[in-house]
Structures are given as C-alpha cells and as structure tokens.
C-alpha cells in the first residue's frame, strides 16, 4: 500500500464512525428504528458488554460463560482481563439490575483486590470497549449542540450576533459539555409520553430511562432562545427553539473526557473541582452576566461531567476517600451541584477501583457499631473482589504477555490445545552490556514452571481433599479433571471446601515478571563446544531463582516466604515429569503403536464383549481374534504376562480390564453421542484414557526393551558407533522437530533427565 492508500483507509474509517448532524425530530424517528441508541448510561454499558457475545471457559475446574467484551476484542486483546470470570459475571448481573431499575440504583460498584490482579486492565478494557462500541451503528451515542448566533443580539455569550452570513458555520455551534441526552430537550411530560411509546415497542426487559433535565450550559442557550421567541410572539415556541438553525443532534465517540470520566490518584483540587469542574472567573467577567454565575463560564472538566451519559471511574479510590462521601447522593438523586443555585442532572454508572487499603480506611470506625460515620458509604458500595489467577493456562498467558508483545487471547477447542500453549518456549531478544543483541530462550516448560509455582502459592492448602497435593489442585482447576493413569476424575468427584481463600494472596505476576527479566541478563555457567547453551533459561533456573528471591522481596512477609518456599518441591517434581515425558516420547517417537493397530484391538474387544458383528476386509463376518488382543495387551500395553491367559483366553483380571477400561469408555462415548448412529469405528480413540496412554505414552521399560544396548550414563558424550549415540542423535532431532525445543534446550533437557535416570538404571 502507498501512503495515499493509508490516508484513504483512515478517511473511510472516520466516515463510518461519524454522521452528519440531524434534527431533533429525525433523531426521535431514529430511536424508534434503533432504540439502543437512546439507552441510559447503565443500559448502554450493559448493551456494549452483551453485544460482544460470550464464550465458554474453565476456571477453578468449572465451565463458565464469559463475556468476550472483557477479552478486549476490539484491540486484539491488548487489555484483556484474564480470569476472574465469575466476578465479572456478577458485575454484569448488577448492571442488569441497575439498568432495569429493579434494585441497586443507589449502589456504587466497587472493584477491590491486591496489586497485579487486573483492576487497571478493567479500566482500560471498559474504555476501549465503549469507544469501539460507540463507533458501531447499534452503539451510536448522541448529544446536542446549540447555535444562537441567528437569534436577536444580546452579547451574553456563545458569540451571539445578528445577520451574520457565517451564522451557520460550525464555529458557531456549541456542543453540550456534558454529553446531554437529546431527549432531555423535551419538556418532562412530553418526554415521559415519548419514552412510554418507545418502551412499548421494545422487546428488551430493560426499558429506556431518561430522567435528566438539560445540563446548565444547554439550559442557558435554551432559555435565551425561549425568551427571544416568546417576545416575538411565536406560537410554536418549542419548534422555534428546536429548529435546525439552533439545535442539532450529533453523534460522538465515547472516550475518556467524553462519556467516560476517570479520576486518577494524582488528580487534586477541591471535591467540587474533582467531581464537576470549576468556575472560570475571567470568563465570568467577559460574559457580563449581571451578577449571577453564568453556567457557560464553568469548566465541566470534573469526573462526573466527563462521565455523564456513560461511565464514571474513580481509580485508586483510597486516594479519594474524602470524595466518596460526596458521591453518596449522586446515585440516589442523579444530580450534583455546580454552585448553591445551579444543579446538574447526571446519568452515569459509577465505578470505583481500589487496593485492599480502602477497605481498611472504611472500617476504621467499625467498632462504634451504629455510630460509624462511614456506615452510609459502606452500605452504598457494592464490592466485587478481583483475586490472583488460579488457572495455570491463564497465568502462562499473562506471563507471556509480560515478556513479549503477545496480546491475543488464548482460545482452544480442547485442553490439549491449551496444553501445547502452556509448554511452549519463549524467545526474547536482549541487549548485553556491550550493546550487542542476542536471543535468549526460555526452554519448553520454563514459563509453565513459573506459572505453576505462582498458582500453587495462591491456593488454599486447607481445602485439599485427601490424597491430593497443591499441584493436583492446580491441574484440576485448569482442566476440570485430574488424569490418574487410565482414570479421569472430574472436579465434582473431589470434595473441595466452598469457603476457601484461593487467589487471595500468593506470588504476584509482577514478581514473576521481574525474576524472569533478571534471568535474561544473568550469565549462566554452562558451556558446550557447539551449542549456545548459556543463552537458554531452563525450568529449574526459573524455579530456583524465584525461590531464592523471596527472602529479598519486600512484598512478602516472613510467614509468606516460608510458606512459599515449602511449596516448590511438588512443582519441581511435576515439571521434571513433564520434561522426562518429552524425552521418552522423543526416544520412542518412531516406535509408537500406529492408530490402525489400536483401532483393530478396540474393535475386537468391543465385538468380544457385545457380540457385535466384526467384518474383515472382504466384508466377511469373523470372530474376535483372541491372539491379537492378547499380543496387544502383553506387548503394547505391557499390562499382563502369559500367566494371566489360559492359552489365548483371558483370565478374570484381563476380562475385568477390558470391560472396565475399554468397554466402559466406549459406552460412555456412545451415551454422549446417543443422538447419532453410534459405531465403534467413529470413536476418537484418544478419548479412551487407556488407549490414549498407548498412543501417547511410554516409560523407561519400553526404552530398555526397545534399545537393549542403550546406556543413559553415556548420554553427555556417547562413544561413536554405540546405540546410545544413535538414540541421542535421533532424540535431539525429534525434540527439535516435534516438541518445540532448540538444539541447545534439547541438549540441556535430555542431559538433566538422563542424569537423574542414570542413578536408577539397571
């Protein structure tokens, strides 16, 4: 594309975003065609969230429907809120109640949680999502603008004049500074009738409500026009005021400062200045308003003024605790004062964000019981608590975001897809002290190790069912089940205490991020004559450094440091098992049982148990082959010995295995697909745990049986011409080609595994 092509594309984008201003009557016709454009603030926010749709996720081991809006889809996930789906769903439920007027109208929504739990991303995600939604036809947001240049001269402001040939130029149109709703122009009784007619035509259970009167700035223009035309004796007085020469309805893009107000921790000023704005004394003199305060001389730059019509956010609310009490009556009365005699109606959804320190401030007088001066404020705050992520896949995703520029949200059809993302390596380019850049590799499972350790520190150990450790709990939370050999146990089978403290404390992602960043700059004392092994960060590097750094990290108490250090062993064991599995599968990659052989075994077992017909390649009916089944079970499964058969006939232990492990899984698959014509050949063999293990898993016994002269003690530098040398070359190649390792990380990982295996090798 050329430069002009990009400019043309930008032109097209703006053309699709903005409309020509329209008359008030045209706007009314438009809202009957598309009622969502007239929605009040809470309803508009709700519609923006719902418009993005939902998707199914697994969090804390349970399937949940998640609103895609919180994945920040309009910005490729740049400010997606990872996890906390249940909290966000409760927030949407509250919005639905507030928007419908059923309850919670007086509530101020409060998001609280420790640092690095996604609260700041919530603010950015809301702003991004609302901005992009307001650019869509169904999400258009409208306000009014005024032009009184063509009215009788008065010099009271707004550049009034008479007979000016440029009177209709855009420079004479003044937009409502607080995004006044166009329907607020109508007299109250007319507006109520209009809304009744509009809501009667709605299928939505949430009616449109517009209770606000014109803002003071717009009221000044309205009153001036009304006075001029009343003096002239106009009969159709409202039509004259709302004439296209004086009043237009225009759309605007919702953003911070226009429809969204954000009060930051560093913003200062009096409560009134922070809430609505301040008087501009120079402008007051210029307007010469005869001793009164003219609302045209007000700045309207406070958080409520900016957020009128959509959303008001108080960030780091503990820094504005004095302001919160001033907000008490705003949700109730939907109005705020500019001055003693000048009020402004406000339609906004109020939301505050804080760390736990705000709650401590609010509870400082709780021992006074009924005399607590903050009781009224606490009653109006509706708290939603963000916690640390307790899903391994989400924490991996978050860490990768912190280390790279990746922003896309992970979505997968199955957990196997997520598992691939979890174990993936990450390559980061860094600059050394000499100013030269080089690539540093986090080996496969390194990010997984960091994420799993962080998650394990966040889980409540007291709620563990018997026989499980914290790694098991983390896996159940992420997958929704626990695979134990051939058996899969769903989360419902475990008795987790519902009153847990999962995600309330633990290692924050900022600590993990900083630790990994330091590792990128750390010199590693490892060498290889051909491979850059010093540029590889291994999982054990990550875990050792994270544990060692706890003592010097000021964010952890002494108790937390001790607790977290004690939780690293099961994580190290799990990650070692994952690496060991990679190495074994790479060694046995060309020796795997082909799927056709497995399918033949399953079909024979199914026919043996159910008397279902079995046909050969010529279409002739044949009996199940007991020898084939026996050979598969002895040689491929490694489950049974000759002693467990009477000739080729299975004894009781083998018969039970076939029924419990194979047939039960097939029956479950048939039940789950009972609306279809079930056939055993249609079964996904990997859905049967015992078969999945045959297709995907091996052990050292398989290696020893397959490679009789293999010796792991020779792995580091195997003698030329030995079977160990051949196996090593093939294994490294396979790890690189099929398991996402580099040659250097494959060398280091296989050395580490073989070093441990050597001690127990017979």
C-alpha positions in Angstrom: 0.0 0.0 0.0 1.1 3.6 -0.7 0.8 6.5 1.7 -2.3 7.7 -0.1 -3.9 4.3 0.4 -3.4 4.5 4.2 -4.9 8.0 4.2 -7.9 6.8 2.2 -8.4 3.9 4.6 -8.3 6.4 7.5 -10.9 8.6 5.7 -13.2 5.6 5.3 -12.9 4.7 9.0 -13.9 8.2 10.1 -16.7 8.2 7.6 -18.1 5.1 9.1 -17.7 6.5 12.6 -19.3 9.9 12.3 -22.6 11.0 11.0 -23.9 14.3 9.7 -25.8 16.2 12.5 -29.6 15.7 12.4 -32.6 17.4 13.6 -34.3 16.5 16.9 -37.3 15.1 15.0 -35.0 13.0 12.9 -33.3 11.7 16.0 -36.6 10.7 17.5 -37.5 8.8 14.3 -34.1 7.1 14.5 -34.6 5.8 18.1 -37.9 4.2 17.2 -35.9 2.3 14.5 -33.0 1.5 16.7 -33.9 2.1 20.4 -30.5 1.1 21.8 -29.0 4.5 20.7 -31.3 6.2 23.3 -30.2 3.9 26.2 -29.4 5.5 29.6 -25.9 5.0 31.0 -26.1 1.7 32.8 -28.2 0.1 30.0 -25.7 1.4 27.4 -22.8 -0.2 29.3 -24.7 -3.4 29.6 -25.5 -3.5 25.9 -21.9 -2.8 25.0 -20.8 -5.8 27.1 -23.6 -8.1 25.8 -23.0 -7.1 22.1 -19.6 -8.8 22.1 -21.2 -12.2 22.9 -19.9 -14.9 25.2 -17.6 -18.0 25.1 -17.1 -21.0 27.4 -14.1 -21.2 29.7 -12.9 -23.4 32.5 -11.9 -21.6 35.7 -11.4 -23.3 39.1 -12.3 -26.5 37.4 -15.8 -25.4 36.3 -17.2 -24.4 32.9 -18.4 -20.8 32.9 -19.8 -18.5 30.2 -17.5 -15.5 29.8 -18.4 -12.1 28.2 -16.0 -11.6 25.3 -16.1 -7.8 26.0 -13.6 -8.4 28.8 -11.2 -10.1 26.3 -10.8 -6.6 24.8 -11.6 -8.0 21.3 -11.7 -4.6 19.6 -8.0 -4.2 20.4 -6.8 -7.7 19.8 -6.8 -8.5 23.5 -4.3 -5.8 24.5 -6.1 -5.0 27.7 -7.9 -8.3 28.2 -8.8 -9.2 31.8 -7.6 -12.7 32.3 -9.6 -14.8 34.6 -11.9 -13.5 37.3 -14.8 -14.5 35.1 -17.2 -15.2 37.9 -16.5 -11.7 39.4 -17.1 -10.1 36.0 -20.4 -12.0 35.5 -21.6 -10.8 38.9 -20.7 -7.3 37.8 -22.8 -7.7 34.7 -25.7 -9.1 36.7 -25.5 -6.0 38.9 -25.6 -3.8 35.8 -28.7 -5.6 34.6 -30.5 -4.9 37.9 -29.3 -1.2 37.9 -30.3 -0.7 34.3 -33.7 -2.2 34.7 -34.4 -0.1 37.8 -35.3 -3.2 39.8 -32.7 -2.7 42.5 -29.3 -1.4 43.4 -29.9 2.0 41.9 -28.2 3.7 44.8 -25.1 1.4 44.6 -21.6 2.4 43.6 -19.8 -0.6 42.1 -16.5 -1.3 43.8 -13.7 -3.4 42.4 -11.2 -4.3 45.1 -8.2 -6.6 45.1 -4.4 -6.8 45.6 -2.0 -5.4 43.1 -1.5 -7.1 39.7 -4.9 -8.8 39.6 -6.2 -7.0 36.6 -8.0 -3.9 38.1 -6.2 -1.4 35.9 -6.8 -3.6 32.9 -10.5 -3.4 33.7 -10.5 0.3 33.4 -8.6 0.2 30.0 -10.8 -2.6 28.8 -14.0 -0.7 29.6 -12.7 2.5 27.9 -11.6 0.5 24.8 -14.7 -1.5 24.5 -17.1 1.5 24.9 -15.1 3.6 22.4 -15.3 0.9 19.8 -18.9 0.0 20.5 -19.9 3.7 20.1 -18.4 3.5 16.5 -20.9 0.8 15.6 -24.4 1.6 14.2 -26.2 0.0 17.2 -23.8 1.6 19.7 -24.0 5.2 18.4 -24.1 7.8 21.2 -25.7 11.2 20.7 -25.8 14.6 22.3 -27.0 18.1 21.4 -25.2 21.2 20.1 -26.6 24.8 20.0 -26.3 27.8 17.7 -28.0 31.1 18.8 -26.0 33.4 16.5 -29.0 33.9 14.3 -31.2 34.9 17.3 -31.6 38.5 18.4 -28.3 40.1 19.6 -27.7 40.2 23.3 -23.9 39.7 23.7 -24.4 37.4 26.7 -22.1 34.7 25.3 -21.9 32.0 22.8 -20.8 34.6 20.2 -24.3 35.9 19.6 -24.8 38.1 16.6 -27.4 39.3 14.1 -27.4 39.0 10.3 -24.1 37.3 10.3 -23.6 35.5 6.9 -21.5 32.9 8.7 -24.1 32.2 11.3 -24.5 28.5 10.3 -20.7 27.8 10.2 -19.5 25.1 12.6 -17.6 27.6 14.6 -20.9 29.0 16.0 -22.2 25.6 17.1 -21.5 24.7 20.8 -21.8 21.1 22.0 -23.2 20.3 25.4 -20.0 19.9 27.5 -21.5 17.0 29.5 -22.9 14.9 26.6 -26.6 15.8 27.4 -29.1 13.3 26.2 -31.1 14.6 23.2 -34.4 13.6 24.8 -33.6 15.9 27.7 -34.5 18.9 25.5 -38.2 17.9 25.6 -40.5 19.1 28.4 -40.8 16.4 31.1 -44.4 15.3 30.3 -43.7 15.0 26.6 -40.5 13.1 27.3 -42.4 10.6 29.5 -45.0 10.0 26.8 -42.3 9.5 24.2 -40.5 7.0 26.4 -43.7 5.1 27.2 -44.3 4.7 23.4 -40.7 3.7 22.8 -40.6 1.1 25.6 -43.9 -0.3 24.5 -42.2 -1.2 21.2 -39.2 -2.7 22.9 -38.8 -6.5 23.4 -36.0 -5.8 25.8 -36.7 -6.4 29.5 -34.7 -3.3 30.4 -36.7 -0.2 29.5 -35.0 3.1 28.3 -35.0 5.7 31.1 -34.1 9.4 30.6 -34.7 11.2 33.8 -32.2 14.0 33.4 -33.1 17.6 32.6 -31.0 19.7 30.3 -27.5 20.5 31.6 -26.9 24.1 32.8 -24.9 25.0 29.7 -27.6 23.9 27.3 -30.3 25.3 29.6 -28.6 28.7 29.2 -29.0 28.5 25.4 -32.5 27.1 25.6 -33.7 29.8 28.0 -32.2 32.5 25.8 -33.9 31.2 22.7 -37.2 30.7 24.5 -37.1 34.3 25.8 -36.3 35.7 22.3 -39.1 33.9 20.6 -41.7 34.5 23.3 -41.0 38.2 23.0 -41.6 37.8 19.2 -44.9 36.1 19.9 -44.0 32.8 18.3 -46.9 30.3 18.7 -44.9 27.1 18.1 -42.4 28.1 20.7 -40.7 24.7 21.1 -40.4 24.2 17.4 -38.7 27.6 17.1 -36.3 26.7 19.9 -35.6 23.2 18.4 -35.3 24.5 14.9 -32.4 23.1 12.8 -30.9 26.6 12.9 -30.5 26.4 16.7 -30.4 22.8 17.7 -28.8 19.7 16.2 -28.2 16.2 17.4 -24.8 14.8 16.7 -23.0 11.6 17.5 -19.8 11.4 19.4 -17.2 8.7 20.1 -17.2 7.6 23.7 -13.8 8.1 25.3 -12.1 9.5 28.4 -13.3 13.1 28.7 -16.5 12.5 26.6 -18.8 10.0 28.1 -16.2 8.4 30.3 -14.7 10.2 33.3 -11.6 8.8 35.0 -10.3 10.3 38.3 -6.7 9.3 38.8 -4.8 9.0 42.1 -2.7 12.1 41.2 -5.6 14.4 40.4 -6.1 17.1 43.1 -8.3 20.0 43.8 -11.4 20.6 46.0 -14.1 17.9 46.0 -16.2 20.1 43.7 -13.4 20.6 41.2 -12.7 16.8 41.1 -16.4 16.0 40.8 -17.7 18.5 38.3 -15.2 21.2 37.5 -14.5 24.9 38.4 -15.6 28.4 37.6 -13.5 30.3 35.2 -13.5 33.8 36.7 -12.1 35.5 33.6 -14.9 34.1 31.5 -17.5 35.2 34.1 -16.3 38.8 33.7 -16.3 38.5 29.9 -19.8 37.2 29.8 -21.1 40.1 32.0 -23.9 38.0 33.4 -25.2 40.8 35.7 -24.1 39.5 39.0 -25.1 35.9 38.5 -22.9 32.9 37.8 -23.4 32.0 34.1 -23.0 28.2 33.6 -21.3 28.9 30.3 -18.3 30.1 32.4 -17.9 26.7 34.1 -15.1 24.3 33.1 -17.1 21.0 33.2 -13.8 19.0 33.5 -14.7 17.1 36.7 -15.0 13.3 36.6 -18.9 13.3 36.7 -19.1 15.9 33.9 -16.8 13.9 31.7 -18.5 10.6 32.6 -22.0 11.9 32.2 -24.1 9.6 29.8 -21.9 6.5 30.2 -19.4 5.8 32.9 -17.5 7.4 35.9 -14.4 5.7 37.2 -12.5 6.6 40.4 -9.2 4.9 40.1 -7.1 4.2 43.3 -10.1 5.2 45.3 -8.2 5.1 48.6 -6.6 8.4 47.4 -10.0 10.0 47.1 -11.7 8.7 50.2 -12.8 12.2 51.1 -14.6 12.4 47.7 -16.5 9.1 48.1 -18.8 10.6 50.8 -19.6 13.5 48.4 -20.8 10.9 45.9 -23.3 9.4 48.3 -26.4 11.1 47.0 -25.4 11.2 43.3 -26.8 7.7 42.5 -29.9 8.4 44.5 -30.7 11.9 43.3 -28.9 11.7 40.0 -27.8 15.3 40.3 -24.8 17.3 41.5 -24.3 21.0 42.4 -22.1 23.4 40.4 -23.0 26.1 42.8 -25.5 26.8 45.5 -28.2 27.7 43.0 -27.1 25.7 40.0 -27.5 21.9 39.8 -26.8 19.4 37.1 -28.6 16.2 36.5 -26.2 13.3 36.0 -26.8 9.9 34.3 -23.7 7.8 34.7 -22.7 4.4 36.0 -20.3 4.9 38.9 -17.4 2.5 39.5 -14.5 2.7 41.9 -11.3 0.7 41.9 -9.0 0.2 44.9 -6.5 -2.0 46.6 -7.4 -3.5 49.9 -6.2 -0.4 51.7 -9.5 1.4 51.0 -11.4 -1.3 53.0 -9.1 -0.7 55.9 -10.0 3.0 55.8 -13.7 2.3 55.6 -13.5 0.0 58.6 -11.6 2.4 60.9 -14.7 3.2 62.9 -16.4 -0.2 62.7 -16.0 -0.7 66.5 -18.5 2.1 67.0 -21.3 -0.1 65.7 -24.3 2.1 64.9 -22.3 5.3 65.4 -19.9 4.5 62.5 -19.8 7.7 60.4 -18.9 5.7 57.3 -21.8 3.3 57.6 -23.9 5.0 54.9 -21.0 5.0 52.4 -20.2 1.3 53.0 -23.9 0.5 52.5 -23.8 2.0 49.0 -20.6 0.3 47.9 -21.3 -3.0 46.1 -17.9 -4.8 46.3 -16.6 -7.2 43.7 -13.2 -8.7 44.6 -10.5 -9.5 42.0 -8.2 -12.3 43.0 -4.9 -13.7 41.7 -5.3 -16.1 38.9 -5.6 -19.8 40.0 -5.6 -21.3 36.5 -2.3 -22.5 35.1 -3.1 -21.7 31.5 -4.2 -18.1 32.3 -1.1 -17.4 34.4 1.1 -18.7 31.5 -0.8 -16.4 29.1 -0.3 -13.5 31.5 3.4 -14.1 31.9 3.9 -14.4 28.2 2.1 -11.0 27.8 4.5 -9.5 30.3 7.6 -10.8 28.5 6.5 -10.3 24.9 4.2 -8.2 22.8 1.6 -11.0 22.5 -1.9 -9.8 23.2 -4.2 -12.3 21.6 -6.5 -14.1 24.0 -6.0 -17.9 24.1 -9.0 -19.8 22.9 -9.0 -23.6 22.4 -11.3 -26.3 21.2 -9.8 -28.7 23.7 -7.5 -28.7 26.7 -4.9 -30.5 24.5 -4.6 -27.2 22.5 -4.1 -25.2 25.7 -1.6 -27.7 27.0 0.6 -27.1 23.9 0.5 -23.3 24.6 1.4 -23.8 28.2 4.5 -25.8 27.5 5.7 -23.6 24.6 9.2 -22.0 24.7 9.6 -18.2 24.5 12.4 -16.4 22.8 13.3 -12.9 23.9 15.9 -10.6 22.3 18.0 -8.8 24.8 20.9 -6.3 24.7 24.0 -7.1 26.7 26.5 -4.8 28.4 28.5 -4.4 25.2 25.4 -3.1 23.4 25.0 -6.3 21.3 21.7 -8.1 21.0 21.2 -11.8 21.3 18.3 -14.2 21.6 17.6 -15.8 25.0 15.4 -18.8 25.1 13.0 -19.8 27.9 13.1 -23.6 27.2 9.8 -25.6 26.9 8.1 -25.8 30.3 10.1 -22.8 31.7 7.1 -20.4 31.6 4.9 -23.3 32.7 7.2 -23.8 35.7 7.0 -20.1 36.7 3.2 -20.0 36.3 2.6 -23.3 38.1 4.7 -22.2 41.1 2.8 -18.8 41.2 -0.5 -20.6 41.1 0.4 -23.1 43.8 1.4 -20.3 46.2 -2.1 -18.8 45.7 -4.1 -22.0 46.5 -5.6 -22.7 49.9 -3.9 -25.8 51.3 -6.6 -26.3 54.0 -9.2 -27.2 51.4 -7.3 -30.1 49.8 -9.1 -33.4 49.7 -7.2 -36.4 51.0 -4.6 -37.8 48.6 -4.1 -34.6 46.6 -1.3 -32.0 46.7 -1.4 -28.4 45.5 -0.2 -29.3 42.0 -3.1 -31.7 41.7 -5.5 -28.9 42.7 -3.9 -26.5 40.2 -4.4 -29.1 37.4 -8.0 -29.7 38.4 -8.7 -26.0 38.4 -7.2 -25.6 34.9 -8.5 -28.8 33.3 -11.7 -29.5 35.2 -10.4 -33.0 35.9 -7.4 -35.0 37.1 -5.9 -37.7 35.0 -4.5 -40.6 37.2 -3.1 -43.3 34.9 -6.0 -44.7 33.0 -8.6 -43.0 35.1 -10.0 -39.5 34.8 -11.6 -38.0 37.9 -13.8 -34.9 37.3 -13.7 -32.0 39.7 -17.2 -32.9 41.0 -15.7 -36.1 42.4 -13.5 -34.1 44.8 -14.8 -32.5 47.9 -13.3 -29.0 47.8 -14.4 -26.7 50.6 -16.5 -24.0 49.2 -15.2 -21.5 51.8 -11.6 -21.2 50.5 -9.1 -18.4 50.2 -7.9 -19.3 46.8 -6.4 -16.4 44.9 -6.4 -14.0 47.9 -2.6 -13.9 48.3 0.4 -15.5 46.7 3.2 -14.6 44.3 2.0 -11.7 42.0 2.8 -11.8 38.3 5.0 -8.6 38.8 7.4 -10.6 40.9 7.5 -13.4 38.3 8.0 -11.0 35.5 10.9 -9.2 37.3 12.5 -12.5 38.1 12.4 -13.7 34.5 13.6 -10.4 33.3 16.6 -10.7 35.6 17.3 -14.2 34.4 17.6 -12.8 30.8 20.5 -10.7 32.0 22.2 -13.3 34.2 25.3 -15.1 33.0 24.9 -18.9 33.2 27.9 -21.0 33.9 27.3 -23.7 31.3 29.1 -24.4 28.1 29.0 -26.6 25.0 31.5 -26.8 22.2 28.9 -26.2 19.5 25.6 -25.0 21.1 24.8 -21.7 22.8 23.6 -23.4 26.0 24.4 -20.3 28.0 21.5 -18.5 26.2 18.9 -21.0 27.5 16.9 -20.4 30.6 15.7 -23.8 32.0 12.7 -24.5 34.2 15.0 -25.3 37.1 16.7 -21.9 36.6 13.3 -20.3 36.9 12.1 -22.2 40.0 15.4 -21.8 41.9 15.6 -18.1 41.2 12.0 -17.5 42.2 12.5 -19.3 45.4 15.8 -17.7 46.2 14.5 -14.2 45.6 11.7 -14.5 48.1 13.9 -13.5 51.0 14.9 -10.2 49.5 11.5 -9.3 48.1 9.8 -6.6 50.3 6.3 -7.6 49.1 6.3 -10.8 51.2 6.0 -11.3 54.9 8.3 -13.7 56.8 5.4 -16.1 57.0 4.7 -15.9 53.3 8.3 -16.5 52.4 8.5 -19.7 54.5 5.1 -20.9 53.2 6.0 -20.3 49.5 9.5 -21.9 49.8 7.9 -25.1 51.2 5.6 -25.3 48.1 8.2 -25.5 45.4 9.1 -29.2 45.7 5.9 -30.7 44.1 6.2 -28.1 41.3 9.8 -29.2 40.6 8.7 -32.8 40.6 5.8 -32.1 38.2 7.9 -30.1 35.8 10.6 -32.8 35.8 7.9 -35.4 34.9 6.8 -33.2 32.0 10.4 -32.9 30.7 11.0 -36.6 31.3 7.9 -37.4 29.3 9.2 -35.3 26.4 12.5 -37.1 26.3 10.9 -40.6 26.5 8.4 -39.8 23.8 11.2 -38.4 21.6 13.2 -41.5 22.1 10.2 -43.7 21.2 8.8 -41.4 18.6 9.4 -43.9 15.7 8.3 -46.9 17.8 4.8 -45.7 18.6 1.9 -48.0 18.0 0.1 -47.0 14.9 -3.5 -45.9 15.3 -4.7 -48.7 12.9 -3.4 -51.4 15.2 -5.0 -49.7 18.2 -8.3 -49.4 16.4 -8.2 -53.1 15.4 -7.7 -54.0 19.1 -10.6 -51.8 20.3 -12.9 -53.3 17.6 -12.0 -56.8 18.6 -12.6 -56.1 22.3 -16.0 -54.4 21.6 -17.1 -57.4 19.5 -15.8 -59.8 22.1 -17.9 -58.2 24.9 -21.1 -57.2 23.0 -21.3 -59.9 20.3 -21.5 -57.1 17.8 -20.6 -58.3 14.2 -17.0 -57.9 13.1 -16.1 -58.0 9.4 -12.8 -58.5 7.6 -11.5 -56.6 4.6 -13.6 -58.8 2.2 -16.8 -58.0 4.2 -17.0 -61.4 5.7 -18.1 -61.8 9.3 -15.3 -63.0 11.5 -14.9 -63.8 15.2 -12.8 -61.6 17.5 -9.2 -62.7 17.4 -8.1 -63.7 20.9 -4.4 -63.9 19.9 -4.4 -60.3 18.5 -6.0 -59.0 21.7 -3.5 -60.9 23.9 -0.4 -59.7 21.9 -1.6 -56.1 22.1 -2.2 -56.3 25.9 1.1 -58.0 26.6 3.4 -56.2 24.2 1.9 -52.8 23.6 0.1 -52.2 26.8 2.7 -54.0 28.9 -0.1 -54.8 31.3 -0.2 -58.5 31.5 2.0 -61.6 31.3 1.5 -65.0 29.8 0.3 -66.3 33.2 -2.8 -64.2 33.0 -4.1 -66.1 30.0 -5.2 -69.7 29.5 -3.6 -70.1 26.1 -5.1 -67.1 24.3 -8.2 -66.9 26.5 -8.1 -64.1 29.1 -8.3 -64.9 32.8 -10.5 -62.8 35.1 -8.0 -59.9 35.6 -7.8 -59.4 31.8 -11.6 -59.7 31.3 -12.1 -57.1 34.0 -9.6 -54.8 32.4 -11.3 -55.0 29.0 -14.7 -54.3 30.5 -13.7 -51.5 32.9 -11.1 -49.7 30.9 -12.1 -50.2 27.3 -15.8 -51.0 27.1 -16.9 -48.5 29.8 -15.2 -45.7 27.9 -16.8 -46.9 24.6 -20.2 -47.0 26.3 -19.7 -43.5 27.7 -18.8 -42.3 24.2 -21.9 -44.0 22.8 -24.1 -42.3 25.5 -22.6 -38.9 24.9 -23.4 -39.4 21.1 -26.7 -41.1 21.6 -28.5 -38.9 19.1 -26.2 -40.1 16.4 -25.8 -43.5 14.8 -23.1 -44.9 17.0 -20.4 -47.1 15.5 -17.2 -48.1 17.2 -15.1 -47.1 14.2 -16.3 -43.5 14.8 -14.8 -43.3 18.2 -12.0 -40.9 18.9 -9.5 -43.4 20.3 -7.7 -40.7 22.3 -11.0 -40.2 24.2 -10.3 -43.6 25.9 -7.8 -43.0 28.7 -6.1 -46.4 28.5 -5.8 -46.2 24.7 -4.6 -42.6 24.9 -1.8 -43.8 27.1 -0.8 -46.4 24.5 -0.8 -43.9 21.7 1.0 -41.1 23.5 2.9 -42.5 26.5 5.8 -44.8 27.1 8.1 -45.4 30.0 11.7 -46.4 30.6 10.8 -50.1 30.5 9.7 -49.5 26.9 13.0 -47.8 26.2 15.0 -50.6 27.7 13.1 -53.3 25.9 13.4 -51.5 22.6 17.1 -50.4 22.8 18.9 -53.2 24.6 22.3 -51.6 24.4 21.2 -48.1 25.5 23.0 -46.7 28.5 21.9 -43.3 29.8 25.2 -42.9 31.7 26.9 -42.3 28.3 24.4 -39.6 27.2 26.5 -36.5 27.8 29.3 -37.7 25.4 28.3 -41.1 24.0 31.0 -43.2 22.2 30.8 -43.1 18.5 29.0 -46.0 16.9 27.1 -47.0 20.0 23.4 -47.4 20.2 23.3 -44.6 22.8 24.9 -42.2 20.3 22.4 -43.2 17.6 19.4 -42.8 20.0 20.7 -39.5 21.2 21.0 -38.0 17.7 17.5 -39.2 16.8 16.1 -37.9 20.1 17.6 -34.4 19.8 16.3 -34.2 16.2 12.8 -35.3 17.3 12.7 -32.9 20.2 13.6 -30.0 17.8 11.2 -31.1 15.1 8.2 -32.2 17.1 8.5 -30.8 20.6 9.5 -27.1 20.0 13.0 -27.4 21.5 16.0 -25.7 20.1 19.1 -27.9 19.8 20.6 -26.2 22.9 17.5 -26.6 25.1 17.0 -30.2 23.9 20.6 -31.0 24.8 20.2 -29.4 28.3 16.8 -31.0 29.0 17.9 -34.5 27.9 21.1 -34.3 29.9 19.2 -33.3 33.0 16.8 -36.2 32.6 19.4 -38.7 31.8 21.5 -37.5 34.8 18.6 -38.5 37.1 17.7 -41.7 35.3 21.3 -42.9 35.4 21.0 -43.4 39.2 18.2 -45.9 38.9 19.2 -47.6 35.6 19.7 -51.3 35.9 
